[in-house]
Amino acid sequence: MCPVDDASNGVDGHAHTNGHTNGTTNGANAAPETNGFVAVETKQNPHIQTSNPYQPVGDFLSNISRFKIIESTLREGEQFANAYFSTEVKIQIAKALDDFGVDYIELTSPCASEQSRLDCEAICKLGLKAKILTHVRCTMEDARVAVETGVDGVDVVIGTSSYLREHSHGKDMTYIKNAAIEVIKFVKSKGLEIRFSSEDSFRSDLVDLLTLYSAVDKVGVHRVGIADTVGCATPRQVYDLVRTLRGVVSCDIETHFHNDTGCAIANAYVALEAGATHIDTSVIGIGERNGITPLGGLMARMIVADREYVTKKYNLKKLKEIEDLVADNVEINIPFNNYITGFSAFTHKAGIHAKAILNNPSTYEIINPADFGMTRYVHFASRLTGWNAIKSRVEQLGLEMTDAQIKVCTTKIKAMADVRPIAIDDADSIIRTFHGNLHRKEDVPLLPGMTEEEKKLFEMKQAELSGEREKRSLDEAADAQAEVPSGKKTKTGVAA
């Protein structure tokens, strides 16, 4: 309980570019190459897995490889501060989620407003593959309205923590149990799925919870739900509660995790390990306050655990399209570090990283961007670049240079990046001009339009970098010629 406080990816024309800004692609990724980022081809087929070292240890209770998603963008997501979804937009989102392959789509209560009821009916008539649910209070009044909308199932909820019982609905646990049983029997009599969930589960008394869940399980509820309504639960607390609940009920277990303390994805994952069967998500995680488990974030976590299950069940290449649709309509940008689709999700900058990525993407990627229709990038127009990244760019530009020439060219790019920020056009200009100068009788400036001050700084930085390289070479040569090279010296606590 919570404490109580009193592809290998080339540019194939189909891969998505990372990032999104209210209907336009993030500036640094508007095209396959911009602002020092370049899509790269890699030497090896990326992410070949004969076995998965990250796959969880087998457990007869675990549902890591057989979970279902209840997608709540059109219910929880409507509670996001910026959200206003017209009927047309709701239908667009519902169809997009259905194309993606979610198992259920949860809609706002038809009792919330007349338009909410009409929207619910309209989506039910679309004939989607996903089952349509609506989320209502645990009252007969709400249940009667819900079953008339055409939904496949009804999700009922009522607060069970002392906070909510005292300050929200004012009912005791006996009343809650009796109301739940009455509503469950009614919805089942209509031939619909029924889920009963407590609200604020992790601040509720454990005995109260288990007694209530046991009672509703006995009358045939299809799922019970636990909700971390204030986002206070830790993964260990989630695992313990779900594991305990799994021993009490025989029905499915749904989980709903808010992200106030940053644990929503981890909590969803351990819930599945402990025996939960269904996870609530929303696109980009939008919802009340900081939202809930994001659909993309859950996919990132689950594809590492069981790639075959995730790639066969879900149309992962639709993820960016869905996120852009929702981001546009709630007027937000996709965060730079968003799972899978963020501006920097598959962007590599440091020289050491770039070299390894070019040889084998698995060295610095646990997820293959191609699975999601995304492209990996190497940021080579910076002071952190390495000669392997520049070599890759030279080859892409169709130029021929020796490794020694590429290393010198790399020094010039790094020196220029020490003088001022450079974009991909600047780096390409340096590479092309340097290549041209190798064949000219008289050198031309590497970058046109440099000020005198920039020229002086560039020469100084270039000299510094060249000096460092020469010093390293001398040090390495001297060490190699020593009677006892440093690699063979006995290590002591005293520096030489």
N, C-alpha and C positions, 0 to 999 in steps of 0.2 A: 504494500500500500504506500501511497505517497505520504510524506510527512505533512502533518497539518500545522500550519503556522498561525496562532493566536499567539587496306585493303591495299591489302595493297591498293591504295587509292591513287589513280591518275586522274587527270581532269577529263572526264568522259562526257561531260555535258549533262549528266543526270544527278550527280552527287550534290547534296545540299551544301550551301555555304553556311558557316556557323554564325550565330548571332542574329538579332532581330531588333528593329527599332520602329515600333508603331507603323507597321505596314511596309517598311523598307528594310532591306538587309543592312545589318550593321556596317557602317562605313568601311571598316578595315577588312571586310569580307564580301564586298559588293560584287566582286568578280573573282575568278579563279586566282588572280594575282593582284594584290594591292598592298600598299603600305608596308612592304618588307615581308609579307607573308606569301609563301608560294606552295602550291600543292606539289607533293613529291611522289615519285615512284620509288618503290623499295625493291631491294634485291631479291628478297625471299617472299614466298607466299605468306601473308601475315597471319599470325595467330593460329597456326596449325596445332590442333590439340589431339594427341593420341590418348591422353588422360588429363584430367583436370585436378591439379593439386589444391584448388580452392573449393572443390565440391565438398559439401558437408558430410560428416560421417553418417552412415546410414542409421536411421532411427525409425522404428515402425510407426511412431506418432507423427513424424515430420511430414509436412505437406509442401516442402520446397519444390517438389517436382509435380505438384498437382493442385496448385492454388487457383482461385478464381478472383477476378477483379470486379468490384462494385464501383463504378465510375460515378463520382458525385459532383462533377463540375456544374451540373444543372440543378443541384440542390445545395450542397455545401458551398460551391463556387458562387452561387447567387448571393451568399452572405458576405462575400468579399467587398471591401469598402467601395471600390470603383465599379462594381458589377451592375450592369443593367442590360439584360438580354431580351430583345424583342422576340416575338414568336418566330419570325424568320430566322433570326440568329440561333435560337434554341434548336430549331430543326436542322440548321447547318451543323451545329456542334454535335447533335445526336447522331446524324448520319456519319460524320467524321469519326466519332468514337466507335460506331458500329463497323465501319470499314477497318478500323484499327484492330478490332477483334475483342473488345471488352465483353465480359460475360453478362453484366448487368449495367443498366443506366438508371441512376436514381434521380428523381425529379422532386422539386419543391412541393410541399403539401398543397393539395387543391383547396384546402381551407384557408390558405394564406390570403388569397384574393380571388375574385372572379376570373381575372385573366390567367392566374396560375392554374385554375381548374380547366379553362379552355385550352391552355397550352399543353397541359397533361393529356387531355383527350386527343389533341392534334398529333402529338408524338406517338401515342398508342396506336394511331391509325396508319402509321408509316410502314408497318410490316417489317420492322427491323429484325435482324437475327438475335440481337441482344434482348434479354428480358427487361421489361420496363417496370420499375418500382417507384412507389412514392412514399415519402417519409412523413409520418403524422404523429400526433400526440396519442398517448395510450388512453383514448376515450372512445366510447361507442359513437358519439357524434362525428368525430373525425373519420372513424373506420367506415361508417355508412357512406360518407361522401367519397372516400377513396375507392371503395369497391365498385362504384358506378362509373368510374372514369375509363375503364378498359385496361387497367394495369395488370401485369402478370403477378405482382406481389405487393404486399404492404409491409413497410418497415415501421414498427411502432416503438416509441421511446418514452421513458419517464425518468426523472432524476431520482437517484437513490442515496446520494451522499447527504449527510446531515445539513450541509449548506443549502442544498437545493430543496430538501424536504421542508426546511424551516422558512427559507426566504423566496422560494419559487412557487411550488404548488401547494405546500402546506399539508400534504397527506402522509400517513404513516405507512409502514411496510405491509401491514395487513391489508390496507386499502389498495396499495399498489399491486399486491399479488392477486387479489380478487378481480381488480380491473383488468389486469393482464390476461388472466384466464378467460374472462368474458369476451374480450376483444379477439383473442386467439381463436376461440371456438367459433365466433361469428365469421371471421375472415376465412377460416378453413371450410366453413359451411358453404361458402361461395366458390370453392374450388381454387382458391388462390394461395400462393406462397405467403407465409407469414414469418417475419423476424421480430423477436422481442429483444430490445436492448435497454440496459441501464444507461443512465447518463452520469458522468463523473464517477465512473466505476472505480478508479484508483484512489479515490478519497472516500469510498463507501466502506462500510463494515463488511469484512470478509464473510462472516457467518450469514449476515443479511443477504449478501449477493448469492452465495451458494444455495441457500434455502430457496430464494426466489427463482433462480435458474432451474433448480431441480423440479420445482412445482410446474413451471411452464414446459419443461421437457416432457413431463408425464402426460400433459394434455396434447402433445404432438406438435409443438412449435417446430418449424423447419430449421431455423437458425436462432441462436442467441448471440447477442452482440455485447462486446465490452468496448467502452469508449474512454479514451484519455482526453476528456473534454477540455482540460486546462493545460495539457501538454506537460504534466509534471512527472510522468512515469519514466523510469530508466529501463534499459533492456533487461536487466536482471529481474526487476519487478514484473515486467511483462511476461517473461518466460515463466516465472513462478506462478503467476495468476492463471495464465492460459493452461499450463500443465496441470494445475490443480483442477481447473474447470473441466478439462478433458476427461478427468476421472469421475466427474459428477454427472455429465450429460452425454447422451448418445447422439444428439443432433449436431449439425454443423455449427462452427463458431466463426462469427464475423468480428473484425476488429477495426477500430476507427481511432487514428492517432493524430492529435494536434501537434504542431511543430514549435510551440513557444520556447522550448529549451533545446531544439535542434536534434531531437532523437526520433523523429517520426519514421524515417526510413529504417533505421536500425531496429526500432521497436516492431515495425511490420515484419521484418525478416525473422527476428527471434520468435515472434508470435507464430509464424508458420513452422519454425523448428519445433515449437512446443505443442503443435497440433491444431492451430487455427486453420480454417479452410478458405476464408474470404478476407480480402483486404480492401478497405475503402481508399480511393484515391481521388485526386482532382488534377486537372491539367495545370502545370506550373505550380501546383500546390495551393492554388487560391482557395480562400475560405475565410471564416471568421478569424479576426486578428491575423496571426502569422500563417494561417491555413493548416492543411493536413498533408499527409504523405503524397508527394507529387508522383504523377503517373510515370514521367520520364525517369525520375530518381529511382523508383521501384524497379523499372525495367533495367536500369544500369546495375542495380544490385543483383537482380535475379538472373540476368544473362551470364554473369560470372559464375553463379552457382549451378545453373543448368541451362547451357546455351541451346541444346537441342529442343527442350520443352518450350523455351521462350520464343525461339525463332520460328518454330513450326506453328505455334498458336497465335502469335501476334504479328500484325503487318507493321513491323518496326519502322519501315521507311516512311510511314505516314505520321510519325511522331512530330517532326518539325512543322509539318503542315497544320496539324492540330494546335500546336503551341502558338504558332503565328496567328491563327484564327482567333484564339482566345485572347492572346496578348493585344491584338488590334482592338477587340471589342471591350476590353477593360482598360485600354489606354495605358499600358505599361510596356517597358522594354524587357526583353529576355535578359536575365542577368548574365554578366560576362562569364561567370563560373557555373552556369546552369548545367546540370547533368546532360550529357550527350550533345545538346544543341547550342551550348554557350559559346561565345566568341572565342574563348581560349581552351575549350574542352579537348581538342586534338591538335593544339599548336605547340610546337617545340622550338625553343629559342637557344638554350645554352649549347655551346659547341660540342661538349661531350654527349649530350642527349642527341643532337642532330646526327652525329656520326653513327651512333648505335641504331637510331631509328632508320637511317638509310640502309643499314645492313640487315636489320631484323626488327620490325615494329614492336614485337613482343617485349623487347628490352625495356621500353618505357610506356607501354600501353597494355592495360589489362582488358580493354574493350576494343574490338575492331570497329572503327567508324563506318566501314562499308556495310556492316549489319544494319545500320540505321540510315544508310544512304548519305552519310556524311563524308567529308574529305579531311585528311590530315594535312597539316601545314608545317613547314619549317620557316621560322622567322630568321632570315639571314641578313637583313639590313640593320645590324646593330653591333655594338662594341663587344657583345658576347658571342658573336658568330665564330665558327671554326672553319677550317679550310675544307673539311668534307662537305659542309653545306654549300660552300661557294663552288666546290667542284661539281656538285649536283646541278647547281644553277648554270654553270658554264656549259655543261652537257645539254641542258634544256635549251640554252640559247644557240646551240649548234656550233659552238666554238671549240677549237683545239688548243689545249695548253698542257704543258708538262706539270707534274705535281709541284715541282719547285717553283714554276711560274705562278701556279694557283696560290701557293703559300705566300708569295710576295704580294700578289693581288689582294689576298685576304688581309694582309697587314695594312694596305692602303685603305680598304673599306673600314677596318677597325679604327684606324687613325681618324678618318673623316667622321665616323660616328662619335668619336671623342670630342670633336669640334662642334658638331651640331647634330640634331636628329636627322636621320636620313630615311627616305622612303625607298620602295623597291625600284622606282625609276632612277634614283640617285645611284643605288648599288649597281644596277644594270649599266648605267652610263660609265661607271668606273670600270666595270668588267670589260665592256666593249672597247672603251678607249685604251685601257691597258693592253688588251689583245691587239688592237690596231697599232699601238706604239711598238710592239714587238717586231713589226714588219715595216715601220716607217724609219726614214733616215733622220727625221726630226720629231721629237715627242710633242704631242699636243696636250693641253691641260685635261686632267681627268674629269673635272666638273666645270662647266662654263658658269660664269657669273659669280665666282667667289670673290669676296672682298679681300683687300690686302691683309686685313687682320686675320681672316680665316685662312688665307694662304700661309701666313707665318705660323699660326697655331697648327695647321696641318703638317707642315714640315717638322715642327717640334715633336708632335705626337708620333709621327712616323719614325723619327730618329729614336725616340724613347722605346717604341715597340721593337725596332730593329736591334737596338742595343740589348734589350732583354733577351731577344732570341739568340743573339750572338753570345751573350753571357751564358745562357743555358747550354748552348752547344759546347763552349769551352769547358764549362764545369763538367759536362757529361764526358767529354774527351779525356779530361784530366783524371776523372774518377776511373774511367775504363783502363787508363794506363798505370794506375796505382798498383803497388805490389799487393795491397789488400783493398779491393774495391769496397765501397760503403755497404753494399748488399751482403758482404761476407764478414763484416765487422761484428764483434761481440757488442750487444747493446748494453749500456750501463745507464745509470740515472744521471750521469754528468754529461752535459753537451760538450762536443769536441770544440 
